[in-house]
Amino acid sequence: MLARLAILFVIVPLLELVLLIQLGQVVGLWPTIGLVVLTGVAGAALARAQGLRVLWAFQESTAQGRLPTTAIQDGLAILVGGALLLTPGLLTDILGFALLLPPTRRWIQGRVRNAVARRLRDGRIEMAVVVPGAFPEDAVGSTEDPGGS
């Protein structure tokens, strides 16, 4: 887990910085800055448009009495994609756009679902479900002895 966090918070930003510096050396400072700003603005617009589409799909599913699992997955992917596009860098932009475009988003979602299912089968992930009303009201948050002693 520590290695994954190191990759996420150290290696990826360093790689992004190296790529931006190299791009700046090839095309210049202002075009590089313009590209970063353009991908942020375009990503925000695309995230907004896709987000509205997902919201409509969510409302349609619930109106028909169906569980909107695809819409929820799409919403999460769009949220992550939008956040990645607002992060300066080429790699995060590529992944962010991939999460905003429906064909690549479906492919990524399938890979994530398969990985989660595999971990659930292997016992590396455990799920707990809490049902509202399953516990007596006086037992929730109570630290007192129920016997009164």
Residue pairs with C-beta under 8 A, 6 or more apart in sequence:
12 89
12 91
12 92
13 89
15 91
16 88
16 89
16 90
16 91
16 92
17 89
19 89
19 90
19 91
20 32
20 36
20 88
20 89
20 90
23 32
23 35
23 90
24 32
36 88
36 89
39 85
39 93
39 96
39 97
40 85
40 86
40 88
42 85
43 81
43 82
43 84
43 85
43 86
43 93
43 96
43 97
43 100
44 82
44 85
44 86
46 85
46 97
46 100
47 78
47 79
47 81
47 82
47 85
47 100
50 74
50 78
50 100
50 102
51 75
51 78
51 79
51 82
54 71
54 74
54 75
54 78
55 71
55 75
57 68
57 70
57 71
57 74
58 68
58 71
58 72
58 75
61 67
61 68
61 70
61 71
62 68
73 109
74 105
74 109
77 99
77 100
77 105
77 108
77 109
78 99
78 100
78 105
80 96
80 99
81 95
81 96
81 97
81 98
81 99
81 100
81 105
82 96
82 100
83 96
84 92
84 93
84 95
84 96
84 99
85 92
85 93
85 96
85 97
85 100
87 96
97 104
98 104
98 105
98 108
99 105
99 108
116 125
119 125
120 127
138 146
139 146
